[in-house]
């Protein structure tokens, strides 16, 4: 498994990854009203890769549909933005936890 993250040269993220490729990604599904806490954590290494507009187009089509005319203008602009970079993340470890709790209900 690997993950691709869209980054931009106007942010410090690509510079930080280039300087220190060891990193982590955390994904949390949290709902305090019912006490749900689902956590997935990944540790691994990332690299900064050249921007490929066609790869971006394929990725965005998965989530936004094939008709780019219906995409929000931010996403249409992303595809051909030459200052974008890919961050390629390859996990080495994964932890998945259900940390759900009984919420404190007070009336």
N, C-alpha and C positions, 0 to 999 in steps of 0.2 A: 504494500500500500504506500502511496505517496500522496501528498496534498500540494496543490498549486494555489498560491495566494497572489493576488494582484497588488503590486506596490508601485510607488511613484518616486522618481528622483527628487521631487520637491519635499519628500519626507525623509526622516533620518533612518527609517526602518531598513532599507537596503544597505546603507552604510554600516549599521550595527550588525546585521547578519554577515556581511563581508568580513568584518573585524572579529566576530565571535559566532561561528556557525552553530554551536551547541545551543539549543533552545527547547522550549516546550509550548504545547498548545493545550488549552483546557476548554472543554465544552460543558456547559452546565444548563440543565433544564430545571428551573427553579420556580416554584409557585408557593409563596408563603401562606396563602389562604388555605391550602390543604396540606402544607408541610412537605411538598415534593421537592427532593433534591436528587437529581440524577447527574452524575459527574463522569466524564470521560477525560482522561489526561494522557498526553503523549509526550515523551521526551525523545529527542533525536537531533539530527543535524539538518541545517538548511543551507542552500546555496542561492546566490543571485544569478538568474538566467536572463538571457536576452529576450526582449519582448517579441512575441509572434502574434500579430493581429489575427491570423486565421485560427490559432489555438484559442484566443480570447473569444472570438466569434462562436466557436463550437461550444465552449464552456457556458457562455451566456445564453445561448439558444436552449440549453438544457433547462434553464430556470425561467427564461423570459419568453420562450416560444420562437418559432422560426421567422416571424414577420418583424424585422427590425424597426419598421415604421411605428410599431406599437410599443417599442421600448421607451423607457424614460430617456430623455436626452443625455443624462449623465452617462448611461451605459453605452449609448451610440458613440459618444465622444471617447469613451474609454478604449474602444477597439482600435482606433487609429492614433492614439496618443503615443508619440515616440518617446516620451519621458517615462513611460511605464516600464516596469521590470516584473519578471516572475520571481517569486520566492518558491523554491522547490523544497518541500519539507519531507524528509524520510524518517519515520519514527523507528526507534530502537526498542522502546518499551511502551506498553500501554496498560493503563489501570482504568477499570470501569467499576464504579461504586454506586450503589443505591444508598443514599444517606438520608432517606425520607424519615421524617419525624412526626410525632403527633403535635399539631399546633396547639398553642396555649389559647384556649377559648375563654374569654371573660365577658360577662354580660354587664 
